[in-house]
Amino acid sequence: MERRVATNQRVTFDLDPSGQFLVSGDTDGFVTVWDTLAPPPGPGDPPVLPPRLRFRALRDCVNGTR
């Protein structure tokens, strides 16, 4: 999983109660959701899991999600 964090601020992540979806903000104001049960789409070094959903929540850093 990749996200953009270009700050010295703490940017956290969270898992939903089932553990399937990981949610995180980034320094560009986006919130991204990954499906942790989905396999990465192909070979890579390291393999990267694409986001299931990504949307702009703010015009500033999104430090935390719940």
Gaussian input, Z-matrix of N, CA and C with variables (Angstrom, degrees):
# hf/3-21g

backbone

0 1
 N
 C     1     B1
 C     2     B2     1     A1
 N     3     B3     2     A2     1     D1
 C     4     B4     3     A3     2     D2
 C     5     B5     4     A4     3     D3
 N     6     B6     5     A5     4     D4
 C     7     B7     6     A6     5     D5
 C     8     B8     7     A7     6     D6
 N     9     B9     8     A8     7     D7
 C    10    B10     9     A9     8     D8
 C    11    B11    10    A10     9     D9
 N    12    B12    11    A11    10    D10
 C    13    B13    12    A12    11    D11
 C    14    B14    13    A13    12    D12
 N    15    B15    14    A14    13    D13
 C    16    B16    15    A15    14    D14
 C    17    B17    16    A16    15    D15
 N    18    B18    17    A17    16    D16
 C    19    B19    18    A18    17    D17
 C    20    B20    19    A19    18    D18
 N    21    B21    20    A20    19    D19
 C    22    B22    21    A21    20    D20
 C    23    B23    22    A22    21    D21
 N    24    B24    23    A23    22    D22
 C    25    B25    24    A24    23    D23
 C    26    B26    25    A25    24    D24
 N    27    B27    26    A26    25    D25
 C    28    B28    27    A27    26    D26
 C    29    B29    28    A28    27    D27
 N    30    B30    29    A29    28    D28
 C    31    B31    30    A30    29    D29
 C    32    B32    31    A31    30    D30
 N    33    B33    32    A32    31    D31
 C    34    B34    33    A33    32    D32
 C    35    B35    34    A34    33    D33
 N    36    B36    35    A35    34    D34
 C    37    B37    36    A36    35    D35
 C    38    B38    37    A37    36    D36
 N    39    B39    38    A38    37    D37
 C    40    B40    39    A39    38    D38
 C    41    B41    40    A40    39    D39
 N    42    B42    41    A41    40    D40
 C    43    B43    42    A42    41    D41
 C    44    B44    43    A43    42    D42
 N    45    B45    44    A44    43    D43
 C    46    B46    45    A45    44    D44
 C    47    B47    46    A46    45    D45
 N    48    B48    47    A47    46    D46
 C    49    B49    48    A48    47    D47
 C    50    B50    49    A49    48    D48
 N    51    B51    50    A50    49    D49
 C    52    B52    51    A51    50    D50
 C    53    B53    52    A52    51    D51
 N    54    B54    53    A53    52    D52
 C    55    B55    54    A54    53    D53
 C    56    B56    55    A55    54    D54
 N    57    B57    56    A56    55    D55
 C    58    B58    57    A57    56    D56
 C    59    B59    58    A58    57    D57
 N    60    B60    59    A59    58    D58
 C    61    B61    60    A60    59    D59
 C    62    B62    61    A61    60    D60
 N    63    B63    62    A62    61    D61
 C    64    B64    63    A63    62    D62
 C    65    B65    64    A64    63    D63
 N    66    B66    65    A65    64    D64
 C    67    B67    66    A66    65    D65
 C    68    B68    67    A67    66    D66
 N    69    B69    68    A68    67    D67
 C    70    B70    69    A69    68    D68
 C    71    B71    70    A70    69    D69
 N    72    B72    71    A71    70    D70
 C    73    B73    72    A72    71    D71
 C    74    B74    73    A73    72    D72
 N    75    B75    74    A74    73    D73
 C    76    B76    75    A75    74    D74
 C    77    B77    76    A76    75    D75
 N    78    B78    77    A77    76    D76
 C    79    B79    78    A78    77    D77
 C    80    B80    79    A79    78    D78
 N    81    B81    80    A80    79    D79
 C    82    B82    81    A81    80    D80
 C    83    B83    82    A82    81    D81
 N    84    B84    83    A83    82    D82
 C    85    B85    84    A84    83    D83
 C    86    B86    85    A85    84    D84
 N    87    B87    86    A86    85    D85
 C    88    B88    87    A87    86    D86
 C    89    B89    88    A88    87    D87
 N    90    B90    89    A89    88    D88
 C    91    B91    90    A90    89    D89
 C    92    B92    91    A91    90    D90
 N    93    B93    92    A92    91    D91
 C    94    B94    93    A93    92    D92
 C    95    B95    94    A94    93    D93
 N    96    B96    95    A95    94    D94
 C    97    B97    96    A96    95    D95
 C    98    B98    97    A97    96    D96
 N    99    B99    98    A98    97    D97
 C   100   B100    99    A99    98    D98
 C   101   B101   100   A100    99    D99
 N   102   B102   101   A101   100   D100
 C   103   B103   102   A102   101   D101
 C   104   B104   103   A103   102   D102
 N   105   B105   104   A104   103   D103
 C   106   B106   105   A105   104   D104
 C   107   B107   106   A106   105   D105
 N   108   B108   107   A107   106   D106
 C   109   B109   108   A108   107   D107
 C   110   B110   109   A109   108   D108
 N   111   B111   110   A110   109   D109
 C   112   B112   111   A111   110   D110
 C   113   B113   112   A112   111   D111
 N   114   B114   113   A113   112   D112
 C   115   B115   114   A114   113   D113
 C   116   B116   115   A115   114   D114
 N   117   B117   116   A116   115   D115
 C   118   B118   117   A117   116   D116
 C   119   B119   118   A118   117   D117
 N   120   B120   119   A119   118   D118
 C   121   B121   120   A120   119   D119
 C   122   B122   121   A121   120   D120
 N   123   B123   122   A122   121   D121
 C   124   B124   123   A123   122   D122
 C   125   B125   124   A124   123   D123
 N   126   B126   125   A125   124   D124
 C   127   B127   126   A126   125   D125
 C   128   B128   127   A127   126   D126
 N   129   B129   128   A128   127   D127
 C   130   B130   129   A129   128   D128
 C   131   B131   130   A130   129   D129
 N   132   B132   131   A131   130   D130
 C   133   B133   132   A132   131   D131
 C   134   B134   133   A133   132   D132
 N   135   B135   134   A134   133   D133
 C   136   B136   135   A135   134   D134
 C   137   B137   136   A136   135   D135
 N   138   B138   137   A137   136   D136
 C   139   B139   138   A138   137   D137
 C   140   B140   139   A139   138   D138
 N   141   B141   140   A140   139   D139
 C   142   B142   141   A141   140   D140
 C   143   B143   142   A142   141   D141
 N   144   B144   143   A143   142   D142
 C   145   B145   144   A144   143   D143
 C   146   B146   145   A145   144   D144
 N   147   B147   146   A146   145   D145
 C   148   B148   147   A147   146   D146
 C   149   B149   148   A148   147   D147
 N   150   B150   149   A149   148   D148
 C   151   B151   150   A150   149   D149
 C   152   B152   151   A151   150   D150
 N   153   B153   152   A152   151   D151
 C   154   B154   153   A153   152   D152
 C   155   B155   154   A154   153   D153
 N   156   B156   155   A155   154   D154
 C   157   B157   156   A156   155   D155
 C   158   B158   157   A157   156   D156
 N   159   B159   158   A158   157   D157
 C   160   B160   159   A159   158   D158
 C   161   B161   160   A160   159   D159
 N   162   B162   161   A161   160   D160
 C   163   B163   162   A162   161   D161
 C   164   B164   163   A163   162   D162
 N   165   B165   164   A164   163   D163
 C   166   B166   165   A165   164   D164
 C   167   B167   166   A166   165   D165
 N   168   B168   167   A167   166   D166
 C   169   B169   168   A168   167   D167
 C   170   B170   169   A169   168   D168
 N   171   B171   170   A170   169   D169
 C   172   B172   171   A171   170   D170
 C   173   B173   172   A172   171   D171
 N   174   B174   173   A173   172   D172
 C   175   B175   174   A174   173   D173
 C   176   B176   175   A175   174   D174
 N   177   B177   176   A176   175   D175
 C   178   B178   177   A177   176   D176
 C   179   B179   178   A178   177   D177
 N   180   B180   179   A179   178   D178
 C   181   B181   180   A180   179   D179
 C   182   B182   181   A181   180   D180
 N   183   B183   182   A182   181   D181
 C   184   B184   183   A183   182   D182
 C   185   B185   184   A184   183   D183
 N   186   B186   185   A185   184   D184
 C   187   B187   186   A186   185   D185
 C   188   B188   187   A187   186   D186
 N   189   B189   188   A188   187   D187
 C   190   B190   189   A189   188   D188
 C   191   B191   190   A190   189   D189
 N   192   B192   191   A191   190   D190
 C   193   B193   192   A192   191   D191
 C   194   B194   193   A193   192   D192
 N   195   B195   194   A194   193   D193
 C   196   B196   195   A195   194   D194
 C   197   B197   196   A196   195   D195

   B1=1.4375
   B2=1.5197
   B3=1.2988
   B4=1.4622
   B5=1.5222
   B6=1.3279
   B7=1.4608
   B8=1.5208
   B9=1.3237
   B10=1.4544
   B11=1.5284
   B12=1.3174
   B13=1.4572
   B14=1.5218
   B15=1.3239
   B16=1.4645
   B17=1.5308
   B18=1.3248
   B19=1.4556
   B20=1.5224
   B21=1.3103
   B22=1.4590
   B23=1.5318
   B24=1.3410
   B25=1.4626
   B26=1.5294
   B27=1.3020
   B28=1.4584
   B29=1.5274
   B30=1.3302
   B31=1.4605
   B32=1.5243
   B33=1.3246
   B34=1.4642
   B35=1.5282
   B36=1.3217
   B37=1.4532
   B38=1.5250
   B39=1.3307
   B40=1.4597
   B41=1.5169
   B42=1.3143
   B43=1.4603
   B44=1.5200
   B45=1.3523
   B46=1.4556
   B47=1.5351
   B48=1.3364
   B49=1.4657
   B50=1.5368
   B51=1.3224
   B52=1.4696
   B53=1.5257
   B54=1.3342
   B55=1.4601
   B56=1.5144
   B57=1.3217
   B58=1.4629
   B59=1.5246
   B60=1.3193
   B61=1.4636
   B62=1.5242
   B63=1.3201
   B64=1.4548
   B65=1.5265
   B66=1.3295
   B67=1.4606
   B68=1.5239
   B69=1.3344
   B70=1.4584
   B71=1.5164
   B72=1.3236
   B73=1.4512
   B74=1.5192
   B75=1.3392
   B76=1.4621
   B77=1.5156
   B78=1.3172
   B79=1.4653
   B80=1.5201
   B81=1.3321
   B82=1.4678
   B83=1.5211
   B84=1.3432
   B85=1.4587
   B86=1.5154
   B87=1.3240
   B88=1.4605
   B89=1.5255
   B90=1.3358
   B91=1.4570
   B92=1.5244
   B93=1.3312
   B94=1.4581
   B95=1.5220
   B96=1.3441
   B97=1.4634
   B98=1.5257
   B99=1.3419
   B100=1.4616
   B101=1.5103
   B102=1.3248
   B103=1.4647
   B104=1.5252
   B105=1.3262
   B106=1.4645
   B107=1.5250
   B108=1.3366
   B109=1.4617
   B110=1.5243
   B111=1.3295
   B112=1.4615
   B113=1.5277
   B114=1.3229
   B115=1.4624
   B116=1.5288
   B117=1.3432
   B118=1.4690
   B119=1.5278
   B120=1.3518
   B121=1.4598
   B122=1.5221
   B123=1.3088
   B124=1.4592
   B125=1.5076
   B126=1.3189
   B127=1.4645
   B128=1.5148
   B129=1.2660
   B130=1.4554
   B131=1.5120
   B132=1.2910
   B133=1.4631
   B134=1.5116
   B135=1.2989
   B136=1.4616
   B137=1.5244
   B138=1.3375
   B139=1.4683
   B140=1.5258
   B141=1.3236
   B142=1.4672
   B143=1.5229
   B144=1.3305
   B145=1.4589
   B146=1.5291
   B147=1.3382
   B148=1.4652
   B149=1.5249
   B150=1.3305
   B151=1.4643
   B152=1.5229
   B153=1.3030
   B154=1.4704
   B155=1.5388
   B156=1.3527
   B157=1.4610
   B158=1.5179
   B159=1.3343
   B160=1.4652
   B161=1.5291
   B162=1.3301
   B163=1.4598
   B164=1.5250
   B165=1.3329
   B166=1.4558
   B167=1.5185
   B168=1.3314
   B169=1.4605
   B170=1.5187
   B171=1.3281
   B172=1.4670
   B173=1.5179
   B174=1.3187
   B175=1.4650
   B176=1.5198
   B177=1.3250
   B178=1.4607
   B179=1.5146
   B180=1.2984
   B181=1.4555
   B182=1.5358
   B183=1.3361
   B184=1.4616
   B185=1.5252
   B186=1.3234
   B187=1.4622
   B188=1.5208
   B189=1.3215
   B190=1.4516
   B191=1.5106
   B192=1.3140
   B193=1.4632
   B194=1.5304
   B195=1.3208
   B196=1.4685
   B197=1.4928
   A1=108.30
   A2=116.19
   A3=120.89
   A4=109.42
   A5=114.98
   A6=121.85
   A7=107.66
   A8=116.64
   A9=121.23
   A10=108.73
   A11=116.13
   A12=121.94
   A13=107.28
   A14=115.58
   A15=121.70
   A16=109.05
   A17=115.89
   A18=121.70
   A19=108.69
   A20=115.64
   A21=118.78
   A22=111.28
   A23=116.77
   A24=121.17
   A25=109.95
   A26=116.12
   A27=120.54
   A28=108.85
   A29=116.85
   A30=123.21
   A31=106.27
   A32=115.91
   A33=120.75
   A34=111.88
   A35=115.23
   A36=122.23
   A37=107.40
   A38=116.34
   A39=120.75
   A40=109.07
   A41=116.04
   A42=123.22
   A43=108.96
   A44=116.77
   A45=119.10
   A46=108.03
   A47=118.93
   A48=121.17
   A49=114.33
   A50=118.08
   A51=120.12
   A52=111.92
   A53=117.08
   A54=121.24
   A55=113.59
   A56=117.70
   A57=120.76
   A58=112.56
   A59=117.86
   A60=120.35
   A61=111.13
   A62=115.57
   A63=122.72
   A64=107.36
   A65=117.38
   A66=122.99
   A67=108.87
   A68=116.46
   A69=120.88
   A70=110.23
   A71=114.98
   A72=121.39
   A73=109.57
   A74=115.91
   A75=120.68
   A76=110.04
   A77=117.09
   A78=120.91
   A79=113.27
   A80=118.11
   A81=121.43
   A82=112.73
   A83=117.75
   A84=121.56
   A85=114.29
   A86=117.64
   A87=120.90
   A88=111.29
   A89=115.11
   A90=122.92
   A91=105.64
   A92=115.55
   A93=121.13
   A94=109.24
   A95=115.51
   A96=122.91
   A97=108.11
   A98=115.88
   A99=121.80
   A100=109.35
   A101=116.86
   A102=123.25
   A103=106.79
   A104=116.86
   A105=120.72
   A106=112.91
   A107=118.41
   A108=120.91
   A109=112.68
   A110=117.21
   A111=121.37
   A112=109.40
   A113=117.13
   A114=118.76
   A115=110.57
   A116=117.96
   A117=119.46
   A118=109.61
   A119=118.58
   A120=121.37
   A121=115.35
   A122=119.10
   A123=118.68
   A124=110.65
   A125=115.19
   A126=118.26
   A127=111.45
   A128=114.91
   A129=121.63
   A130=108.07
   A131=115.83
   A132=119.10
   A133=109.08
   A134=121.10
   A135=127.44
   A136=110.81
   A137=118.63
   A138=120.12
   A139=109.89
   A140=116.25
   A141=121.73
   A142=109.34
   A143=115.35
   A144=121.40
   A145=108.60
   A146=118.93
   A147=120.13
   A148=111.00
   A149=117.34
   A150=120.49
   A151=111.71
   A152=114.99
   A153=121.93
   A154=109.24
   A155=115.57
   A156=122.44
   A157=108.05
   A158=116.65
   A159=121.29
   A160=107.28
   A161=115.84
   A162=119.09
   A163=109.71
   A164=115.56
   A165=120.90
   A166=108.62
   A167=115.36
   A168=121.34
   A169=111.58
   A170=117.16
   A171=122.96
   A172=110.28
   A173=115.48
   A174=120.57
   A175=110.92
   A176=116.15
   A177=123.20
   A178=108.19
   A179=117.68
   A180=123.14
   A181=111.60
   A182=116.41
   A183=122.38
   A184=105.77
   A185=116.53
   A186=121.10
   A187=114.42
   A188=117.97
   A189=119.66
   A190=111.82
   A191=114.64
   A192=122.20
   A193=108.26
   A194=116.38
   A195=121.53
   A196=109.70
   D1=139.27
   D2=179.29
   D3=-124.19
   D4=146.85
   D5=173.19
   D6=-151.55
   D7=156.72
   D8=-179.07
   D9=-96.31
   D10=118.47
   D11=176.31
   D12=-133.67
   D13=97.73
   D14=-177.72
   D15=-116.18
   D16=63.75
   D17=-178.88
   D18=-157.89
   D19=162.77
   D20=173.68
   D21=-90.13
   D22=0.37
   D23=176.93
   D24=-73.84
   D25=152.39
   D26=175.29
   D27=-77.65
   D28=128.08
   D29=176.29
   D30=-119.60
   D31=113.31
   D32=-172.45
   D33=-94.19
   D34=173.24
   D35=174.40
   D36=-135.66
   D37=167.15
   D38=179.72
   D39=-148.58
   D40=153.41
   D41=173.76
   D42=-108.04
   D43=145.30
   D44=174.66
   D45=-70.74
   D46=166.51
   D47=-175.50
   D48=-56.42
   D49=-28.98
   D50=179.96
   D51=-80.45
   D52=-16.47
   D53=-177.32
   D54=83.35
   D55=3.63
   D56=-177.31
   D57=-81.72
   D58=-37.68
   D59=-173.73
   D60=-112.21
   D61=126.12
   D62=175.42
   D63=-102.86
   D64=132.29
   D65=-176.13
   D66=-124.69
   D67=136.20
   D68=178.10
   D69=-150.65
   D70=152.51
   D71=171.71
   D72=-95.31
   D73=179.56
   D74=174.90
   D75=-146.81
   D76=178.60
   D77=-176.10
   D78=-77.54
   D79=-9.85
   D80=177.75
   D81=-92.29
   D82=1.51
   D83=178.00
   D84=91.43
   D85=10.22
   D86=-179.82
   D87=-96.02
   D88=150.38
   D89=169.87
   D90=-111.76
   D91=132.26
   D92=-178.15
   D93=-122.95
   D94=140.78
   D95=178.50
   D96=-122.25
   D97=129.14
   D98=175.76
   D99=-115.89
   D100=145.01
   D101=174.38
   D102=-93.37
   D103=106.26
   D104=-175.05
   D105=-71.24
   D106=-12.31
   D107=177.99
   D108=-90.01
   D109=-11.12
   D110=179.26
   D111=-80.62
   D112=136.60
   D113=177.31
   D114=-75.94
   D115=150.04
   D116=173.95
   D117=-57.43
   D118=147.26
   D119=-172.38
   D120=-69.51
   D121=-21.36
   D122=-177.78
   D123=-171.13
   D124=-174.28
   D125=-178.83
   D126=-67.61
   D127=152.02
   D128=177.88
   D129=-172.28
   D130=165.70
   D131=-179.41
   D132=-133.29
   D133=88.47
   D134=-2.12
   D135=-82.19
   D136=162.27
   D137=176.71
   D138=-64.96
   D139=141.69
   D140=-177.17
   D141=-114.14
   D142=126.26
   D143=177.34
   D144=-84.45
   D145=120.83
   D146=-180.00
   D147=-72.91
   D148=154.10
   D149=178.32
   D150=-66.73
   D151=148.34
   D152=173.82
   D153=-84.34
   D154=-33.42
   D155=-178.62
   D156=-152.16
   D157=141.82
   D158=175.93
   D159=-148.21
   D160=129.95
   D161=179.68
   D162=-147.47
   D163=153.30
   D164=177.53
   D165=-81.26
   D166=121.77
   D167=-179.58
   D168=-101.69
   D169=-34.73
   D170=-177.54
   D171=-141.91
   D172=171.12
   D173=172.48
   D174=-98.23
   D175=12.97
   D176=-179.39
   D177=-138.84
   D178=-179.24
   D179=-178.07
   D180=-60.04
   D181=135.22
   D182=172.12
   D183=-99.61
   D184=102.73
   D185=-174.15
   D186=-80.82
   D187=-27.65
   D188=-176.89
   D189=-152.87
   D190=157.19
   D191=178.41
   D192=-137.21
   D193=159.21
   D194=176.38
   D195=-140.36

